[in-house]
Amino acid sequence: MPLAEGEANHLIRVLRAHPGDVVSATTPTGERFRAVVDAVGPEGTWLRIEARLASEESFAGGPTLLVAPPRADRMSWLVEKAVELGVERILPVATGRSVVRPGGDPQAERWRRVAAAAVKQSGAKPPEILPMRPLVEALRGLGSPLFVAHPVAGSRPLAEALGALAPGALPAFAVGPEGGWSEEELALLEGAGARFVWLGRRTLRVETAAIALLAAWELRQA
């Protein structure tokens, strides 16, 4: 199987692979294979596929993340790390205080490319990433216990809230824009059955809060 130039450069220059080395190859859909580096040279880099690898624990179901995207590279970083932590769905939401506006399928496709690269790094299952849409639409049919990072009266520490989850339940986490949720949005979340949680004394950026939520969940599965 010939590799595209970018994949070949990663294999040779980053992983420092040589002919005869055994490597793991991952398809865009998350399938993993054991392969051998067959040839490296001016005419191309080739792999010989030997066997399909069994699904790993990282392929099990994961949480959903609703997030008001931060700007540019910060959203790419968020997507990359969320994939490494096993997120199953990313639902970018437009809010009243969002700094990023909906960009349709091209915008979502950029984030999917970032996710695909993270799959190769971590062996995680590729997440579903939908185009950015209003919060009210993202909440429809969510079907998961929803935890919102927002320090309101009655919010619980994240660890305590996760500990009350039913065995086997997969949560959804919601992180608003840096300007915070509006009162109308908080009412929407509350109407959707949200459980409000706090992440400690410090004020976190959007991407930091999102990764803190996912990391706390992932550590509970270890």
N, C-alpha and C positions, 0 to 999 in steps of 0.2 A: 504494500500500500504506500503510494507516494505521499509525502507531507507537503503542505503549503509552505511558502517561504517563511512566514512568521512562526509557524509551528516548528519548522526545522531549526530556525535560529534559537528558539527557546530550548529545544532539545540539546543542541550542540553547545551553545555558548553559556546557557544558564545551568542546565543539568549536567553539562560536560559528558554527554553520552558518547560512546564509541561503538563501532560495529561489534556485534556479539553481546552487547549489554541487554539485559532484560528490563523492560520498562512497563509502566501501566499506561494504557491509552484510553482516553475518555471521549465518547461521542457528545455532540451538543445536547442530546437527550439524557445524558447521565449514565449510559451504559459503559461499563469498564471491561477492558480486555488486557490479558497478559500478552506482551509482544516482544519481539527481539529486533534490535536495530540491525537491519540487513546491509545497508550501504550508506555511506556518507561521502559526498563528493561533488564536483562541479555540475554533474548531471542530475543531482537531486539527492534527497534523503528518503530512504525507504524503510518501512517497518514490515515485519512478518508477524501476522496475528496468529497466536497459538491457542488461546482459550478465552472464553468469556468468564469473567470473574463473578462469583456469587455476590448478591446484594449485601452490603454492609449495614451495620446499625444506623449509620448516618442517612440511609435511604428511608428510614422509618418516617412516619408523619411528623410534621413539625408545626410550629405556631404560625399564625398570620400576623403580619405587621401592617397597620394603617399608619401612614406617616405623611405629614405636610413636608414635601421635599425641601431641604436646604439648597443653597445655590451650587450649581456646576459640580466641581470636583468633590465637594463635600457629600453630595448625593451619591456620586459614584463610589466613594469610599464606604458610605453606609451600605450600599447594595453589596459590595464585595464582602464586607465583614458579616453582614446578615446571612449571606449564602454560606459562608464558612461555619456559621453557628446553626445551620440547619433550618432556616426559615422556609416555610412551604409556599406562602403567598405574600407578595408585597402589593399593597393597595395604596398607591400615592393619592392623596386627597387634596383638593383645593379648599382653602378656608378663607375667612374674611381677612386674615392677616398674613396670608401666604406671600412669600417673596418670589416664588416660582409659579408661573402660570401654566395651565394645561397646554400641552404641545402635541396631543394626539398620538397616533401609532409611531411616528418617527422618534418622538421623545422616549416612549416606552421601549422601542427597539434598541436605543442606545443603552438603556439600563439593562436590557436582556443580554447585550454583548458583554457588559461588565460581569454579569452573573455567570455567563458561560465560561469566562476566564477563571472565575473563582471556583467553579465546579472542578476544573482540572487541577487546581491547587489542593482542594480539600477533599475531593471525592464525595461531596454532598450531592443530594438530588437537586436538579435544576428547579428553581421556584417558578411559580406562575407570577408574572408581573403584568398587571393591567394598566391601561392608559390612565393618566391622572383624571379624576372626576370629583364632583362635589361630595362632601362628607355624607350627605343624606343618601346618596346613591350607593356609596361604599358600604353603608350600614345595612342595606337591604339584604336579607337572606344571609347574614354573616354566619349564623349557626354555631358560634363558638363563644365560650365565656370571655367577655371583653374586659380587659384591664387598661385603664387610662392613667398615664403618668401625669398627675395633676394634684397639687396639694390643696385640697378643699377640706372643709370640716368633715370629719368622719372618714377621711382616707386612711388606709392601713399601710404599714410597711410592706414592701413587695414580698419579702420572704414569707411573712405571715399570710398574705393573701393567696400566694401560690400553694402554701401548705393546706389550704382549705379546699383546693380543687379536688373533684372526684377522680379516683384512679382512672387513668387512660384518657382523661379529657385533654384536648388540645386547645390552648388559649389563643386569643387574639390580643395583641398589644396595640395601643394607640398613642402616638406622640404628635402633639400639635406644633404649630410654628413657634419661632422664638418669641413672637409677640404674645403668645398664649391663645387659648381657645376663647372665643367670644361667649357671652352669656347665652346666646341662641344656640351655639354649638354645644355648650355644656348641657343645655336642656335636651338637645337631640341625643347626646351620648347617654344621659341619664335615662331617657325614654327607651333606649336600646338595651337597658339593663347593665350599663357599665358599672364596674367596680373601680373606684378611684384609689390609686396607690401613690406612695411617695418614695423617692429614691435616695433620701438622705438630706443633709443640710445644705448642700451646694446647688447652685443654679447651673444646670447642664445645657450644653448645646443640643440641638435636635438629634444629631447623629450619635452623640455620646449617650443620651438617654435611651435611644433605640437599642444600641448595642448593650447597654447595661441590662435592659429588660431581657433581651435574647440570651445573654450570657448567664443571667441568673436562672433562666429556664433550662438551658443546656446543662449547667452544673448539677441541677436536680436530677437529670437523667443519667449522670455518670455512675 
